[in-house]
Amino acid sequence: MDVGTTPARLREAARRTVRDARLPSGPPLRLTRRARQFDALVALTLGIVTVYYGIDNAGNVVLREIAPGVEIVIPRPSGPGGLALMVILAATASGALALRRRCPLAVLCVVTAATLATPQSVMRLTFYAFVIAVYSAAVFSPYRAATLAALPVSVVLVGTSGNAVTPIVPNEYIALLILVPMAVAAVGLRTWKLRTDEGRIRLSALEREQAEALRRAVEHERARIARELHDVVTHNVSVMIIQAGAARKIMNTSPGQAGEALLAVEAGGRAAMTELRHVMGLLTMGSEGADRDADGAGPAAELEPQPGLDQLESLVGRVRGTGLRVELTVTGPPCPLPPGVELAAYRVVQEALTNTVKHASGATAAVTVDHGPDRLRVEVTDTGGRPGAGAADGNGRGLIGLRERLAVYGGTLNTGRRPAGGYRVEALIPLETP
């Protein structure tokens, strides 16, 4: 080890220590109104008691027995000057305690100076304030390095300021000074235990809230997936059932029309698989299954956007293939809409037409899309008819899903029978005004 580098290292360590002493070791203490009021009450109470002690003992003499049968007379400050000195020292030491949490080190320095300036015959005038200041600096000061240096210096200075004739604390108060710290420590331990229990309770409550929030999120996501799969599968499968039934009935008499019906079934199946692939691709994005097509034969094409209002013609065309007469009317100047709003409007038309195919075979349907300045209106009506294949399988889940979907965007769904016969489904979706 190089001896020449030792002084340099010591100087560097000293500089680091001095620099670190000026830096707080933790966040500043956040004082509550109750804590400030308590500190002010402590300062006021101790100030009244010590000022009264100073006034009551000004000019008195103390007989101190230094040996059996030997007593000495210890005079105390007298006159206006002595009285003023004791009042000032008592008020300064006690009043500084009002800031014992906000500026604990500064309070310790002020109280220590007042204690050292106190005459030895009346050391009790400021000693109790000094004890509180030492405790406050040890507990509340964020400058730990400076505190660890200041505390022993203050204690040594004050502890050596008395003498055998005039000790700082009379013998009758020694037991009190032992019991008070023990009581304070017991209270501190109890407070720490209570805060630990409260923290444990809050942590348990937070964990329960997080678990409940996770459960609700899972249920919400499960409902969203079920709603999306219902909208995709129900419509296409219902159309396929109608087309397959028609092909079966005319297969022997009109093979050409039966072939067209089967082609429509195939087209419906392909459309269903495309939408299913899109939905499942969103659920398994990034996994190996998202990179393969529906039957696992190879890589799938990139996912297409969710259907919107621009695909209503294709939707209506597929429904017309089942034999249902459908009219599509679009009014108002179209404007760009959020993808979620377009998908919700598309699903309203899809679900309503699916219900018409299932429950009103032979009816005529009308689809109206009205682009308003502050809302989008979608209406699907039919003239009524006889129940078709699969009508008994309905459970009302589709309309419930539509209401949940529209509620996300503040929309409403109105359904009911028409006075002239048939059924009506109307969705109103508010739009944000630019």
N, C-alpha and C positions, 0 to 999 in steps of 0.2 A: 504494500500500500504506500502510495506517495504521501510523505509527511507534509509536503508543501501544499497539497490540495485540501488538507483537513480544515484550515481556517476558512478557505473559500466555501467549502461545503457547509460549515457552521454558519457563516454569514448568509448563505443562500437559504438555509433552513430557518434562520431567524427572520429573514425577509418574508418568507412564505407564511410563517406563523403570524407575523404582524399583519400581512395582507389578509389572511384568512380570518383574523380576529374581527375585521371590519365587515365581513360578509355574513349574512344570516344563514343559519344551518337549516332553516325550515320556513314555511310560509308564515306571514304575520298572523298574530292572534286576532280572531274576529270577536270583538266585544259585543255582548248583548246589553240591552238597556238595563236589565236587572243587575248585571255585573258592575256596570258603572255606578248604579245607585248604591250597591253594596259597598264599593270602595269609598264613595263619598261619605256614607254613613260611618264607616270605620274611621276615616280621617277626622270627621267631626266629633265623634265620641271620644277618641283618644286625645284629640286636641283640647276638648273641654276638661277632661280629667287631668291632663298634664299641666294645662294653664292654671287650673285651680290648685294643683299641687305646688306649682311655682309661687303663686301668690300667697298661699298659706304658709310656705316655709321661708319666705324672704325675711332676712334679718334674724332668723332664729339661730340658735346654737345647738350643737349635737354633742352629747356626752357619749364617748365611745370607750368601752373598757378594753384595754389592750393587754391586760394581765390581771390576775386575781388581785382586786383591791386597788388597781391602778386605772384611772380614767383620764382621758384627755378631752379638751373642749375643741370642737371643730366648728368654726364660724361659717355661716352661709352668706351668699351675696345679700347686701342690704342697701338701703337707699333707693331713690328713683332709678339710678343707673342699673343697679343689680336686679331690681324688679323688672325693668324693661328688658334686660338681657335674658332673663329666664322666660319671660313671655314670648319673646321673639324666637328663642331656640325651640321652645315647645310648639309654637304655632308653625314654625318652618318644618320641623321634623314630622309633625303629625299631618300637616296640610299636604306635604309631598306624597303621602300615601294615597291620595285620591288618584294619582297617575301611576300607581304601582303595577298595573297590568300593561298600560300603553308604553311607558318608558321605564321599565324595571331597573336597568343599569343606572340611568340618570338619577332615579329616586334613591338608589343605594348610595351613590356618591354624595348626594345632598344630605341624606340622613347621617351618613358616616361623618361628614364634616361637622354637622351640628352636634353629633355625639362627642367628637373630639374637642369641640369648643365648649362643651358643658363643664362647669366646675365640678371637681371630684366630689364635693360634698352633696351635690344634687344630681348625680349621674342617672338616677331613675327618671329624670325629666325627659330624656330622649332615648333611653336604652330600649324600652319596649317598642318604640317606633323602629329602632334599628333591627330588632329581631324580626319584625314583620317585613322590613325591607329586604333582609337577607333571604327570607323564605320566598318572597315574590320574585327576586332576581333568579333564584335557583329554579323556580317553577315556570316562570312566564317569559324569561328573556330568550329571544331567538338567536342571540349571538353567544353560542356556547363556549367558544374559545375565550372570548373576553370575559365571560361570566366566571369560568373556571379560574381565570387569573385574578379577577377582582374580589371574589368571595374570600379566599384565604387572607388576602392583604387587609381587607376591611375587618375581618374577625380578629386578626392578630393585632392590628392597631387599637381597636377598641378593647380587646381583652387585656392588653398590657397597660391601659391607661389608668387603671385603678391601682391601689396599693393595699397593704395589709390593714392600714388604719381606716381607709375609706374604700371598701370594696364596692364594685359596681352594683352587685345585688346583695341585699342583706341575707343573712342565713335563713330567716324565716320564709324567704321566697324561693329558696333553692328547690324545694320539693315541687313548688308550682311550675317552675321552669322545666322540670323533668316530666311532669304529668301532662302539661299542655302539648308539647311535641308528640307525645304518645297518643293523645286524643286526636290531634290533627292527623297523624298518620293513620289512625283507625278510620277516621272519617274519609280520608283520601282513598284508603283501600275499599271501603264500602261504595264510595262514588265510582271508583274504577270498576268494581264488580257490577254495579247497576248499569253503567254505560256499556260494559261488555255484554250483559244480558240483553239490553236494548238493541245493541248492534246485531247480536245473533238473531233476535226476533225479526228485526228489519230485513236481515239477509234472507231468513227463511220466507218471509212474506214476499220479498222480491223474487226469490226462486219460484215460489208458487205462482206469482203473477206471470213470470216468463213462461212457465210450463203451460199455464192457461192460455196465454197469447199464442204459443206455439200450437196448442191443440186447436184453437179457433182458426189459426192460419191453415193448418192441415185440413180441417173440415171445409173451410172456404175453398181451398184449392181442389179438394175432392169434389165439391159441388160444382165448381167451374168446369172441371174435366167431364163430369157426368153430363152437365148441361150441353157442353160442346159435342160430346159423342152422341147424345140424344138427337141434337139438331141434325148432325151429319147422317147418322144411320137411319133414323126414322123416315126422313123424307125419301132418301134414295131407295130404301128397302120397300117402302109403300108403293112407290112408282114401279119398282121391279115386280112386286106381287101382282099389281094390276095388269102389267104388260104380259107377264107369264101366264096369268089366267086367261087373258084374251087370246094368246097364241094357242093355248091348249084347246080352247073351244072351236077355233077356226082352222086348226091344223089340217083336218081331213078335207074340209070343203074349200078353203082358200089358203093353200100353202104359201103363196106369195105374201099375203098380208101377215100370215103367221111368222114368216121370216123377218118381215119388217118389225113385228112386235118383239121378236127375239133379239134383233139388232138393238132395239130400244132398251131391252133388258141389259144387254152387254154394255151399252153406253152408260146406263145408270150405274151398273156395277163399277165401271171404270171411274166415273165421277165420284162414287162413294169411296173407292180406294184412294183416289187422289186426295180427297179431303181428309180421310183417315191418316194417310201418310203425312199430311201436313200437321195434323194435330199431334200424332205420335212423335213426329220429328221435333216439335217444340218441346215435348216432354223428355225426350232422350237426346237433346242436342249435345253434341260432343261425344256421344257414345258410338260404338261401332254399329248399333242398329240403325242410327240415323243416316248412315252412309249407304244403306242397301235399300233396294226397292221392296215392294210389298211382299213378293214371294221369295225374296232372298236370292234372286238370280244375278244380281250385280249391283253396281253403284247406282243410286237414284239421282235423278236430276235435282238441281237446287230447288229448295222449297219455294213454292209460289206464294204470292201474297194472299191473305185471307180474302174471301169473296166480298164484293161491295155492290153498290147500286148499279155499277156499269155492267154487272153480270146478271141483272134481272131478266134481260131478254133470253139468255140461255136457260135460266131457271124456268121461265114461263114456257119456253119451247119444249123442255122435257115434260112438263106437266101436260101440255097440250097433246103430247104423244100418248097419254093414257086415255084420250077421248074427252077430256074436260075442256070446255070452251073457256078461254081466259082472255080478258082484255087488259092491256097495260096502258095506263095514262100517266104521263109525267107533266106536271105543271110548275110554273115558276122558273126563274133562271137558276140552273144548277150552280152551286158554289163548292169550293173545296171543303171537305169534311174530314174530321179525324178518322183514322182507320177503325177505331172502336165503334164510333157512331154508325159508320157505313155497314160494318158487320152486324150490329144490332138491328138496323133497319132491314138488311138482307134476311136475317134469321126470322124476323117477324113475317115477312112475305112467305118465306119457305115453310114455316110452321103452319101458317094459316092455310096455304094451298094444300099442304099435306093432310090437314084435318078435313078439308073439302073433299079431297080424293077419297079419304077413308069413310067419311060420314055423309057425304052428299053426292053420291054417284049419279051422273046424268044432269048435274046442275050446271049453271053458268056462273063463272067467277069474274070479278073485276078488281084489278089492282090499281090503286091511285097513289102516286108519290107527289106530294106538294112541297116544293122548296119555298118556305117563307123567309122573311127577313130575320126573324128571331126564333124560328122553330122549324123542325122537319116533321111533316105529317105523313104517315103511311097508313093506308086503309085497304083492307081486303074484305070484300063482301061476296056472298054467293046467294043463289036463288032457292037453295034447298033441294034435297033429293033423297034418295033411299040410301041406307047404310051400305057401304061396300065391304070388300074383304078386309079383315083386320080391324073393323070398327069396334069390335068387342074388346080389343086389347088396349084401348086407350085408358089412361089413368090420370089425365090432367096435368102430368108432369111438364109437358111442353109449355103450356101457358104460364105455369109457375116459374119455369126457367126464363121465359121471356120477361116477366115482370122483374125478376132479379137482375137480368142483364140490363134492362132499361133503367132500373133504379140507380145503377152506377153512374149514369149520365144525367140523372135528374128527370128521366122520362117516365111517362105513365102509359098504361095499357088498359084500354076499355074494350070489353067483349060482351056479347049478348045477342039474343035473337032479334031479328028485324020484324017490325010490325007487319010488313008485307010478306013475310016468310023468308027463311034462310038465316044466315048467321053473319055477324059483322065483327071484325077485329080492327081496332084503331090504335095506333101508337103515336104519341106526341113526344118529341125529343127537343128540348130547348137548345138553342145554339148561342154561343158566345158572340156578342156583337163586337165588331172591331173598334 
